Amino acid sequence: MTTDSIDERRKALEEDFFRRQNEEALKRLQEREEEKPRLSPITGEPMEQLTIMGVVVDRCPTSKGIWLDNGELDELLKAHEGEMPGEKGEGILRNFLNTLSGK
């Protein structure tokens, strides 16, 4: 195999991984939309849902507080490791904050 074909294969695998992650997140989001909205523990108002790196999280629209369900932090960390091979942990907070701020 040439370097180009290896790079193409790696890229295809990464794209497939994130496509599946996004499909699963959309499915969870649809299931959550059928549920009663979660209320912010700070303001008591309904929270909005965001998809970050394929993981659906809850955010208070007023306080901007973020709440993760059991296992969602692990999913974010795994998604980050899959996105940035060889750079485990580096930049995950920056990526997370950029996603939240819409950058």
N, C-alpha and C positions, 0 to 999 in steps of 0.2 A: 504494500500500500504506500502511496505517496503521501507526503505531508499534507497536500491539499485535500486528498480524499479523507484523511484522518480528521482534519479540521472540519470538513463538511459533515462527516458522520457525527462528530462531537456536537456541532451546532444543531443538527437535526434532532439528536437526542435531547438536547437542552430545550429546544422549541417544543418538542413533544411533551416533555416533563411539565413545562409551564402551561401548555394548552390544557393538559389534564388537571393541573392545579386550579386553573381558572374555571374549568367546567365544574369541578367539585365545589369551589367557592360559590359559584352561581347557584348551584343546586341547594347548598346550605342557606344561601340568601333567600331563595324562593321559599324554602321551608320555614325560615324565620319570619318572612312576611306574612305567613299564614298564622303565626303565633301573635299573641298580644304583645304590643311594643314594650320593651324594657324601659324602666324609668331610671333616670340618673340618680345615683345615691346622693349627689350634691344638691341638685336643684329640684328633683322630683318630676322633671318634665321628660317626655319620651326621648330616647336617644336615637341618633341616626346610625346607620350601619355603613361602614367603609370596607372596601376590599383592598388589602395591603399585601402585596407579594402573594396573592392567591389565598389570603386568609381574611375572613370576615370578622371585623372587630366592631365594638360599640363605642360611640363617641357622644358626649354631651354637647349639643350645639351651643350652649351658653358658656359653660366653663372650659370646654375643649378637652375635658378629661377623657382618657381612653381606658376602656375595660376589656380585658381579655378573658375568655372562658378557659376552663381547664384544657391544657394541651395546645392552646393557640400560640403561646410564646415559643414552644418547641417547634411548631409548624413554621413560624417565621424564621427561626434560626436555621432549620433545615432548608427552607427555600433560599435563604441567603447563602448557605454553603453551596447549594447547587448552582446558584447564579455566579458566584465568585470563587471558583476552585483555587485552592492555594492561598486564599486570603481570609480564612475563617475568622469571623468576629470583627474584622476590620471594616469599618464603614457601615455596619448594619444600623447603627443609631442614626447616622447621617441619611441613609436611604429611607429609613422609617420616617424621620422628620420631614424629609423632602416630599414623601408621599402624602403626609398629613397636610402639609402646607400647599400642595398642588404644584410643586416644582417638578 
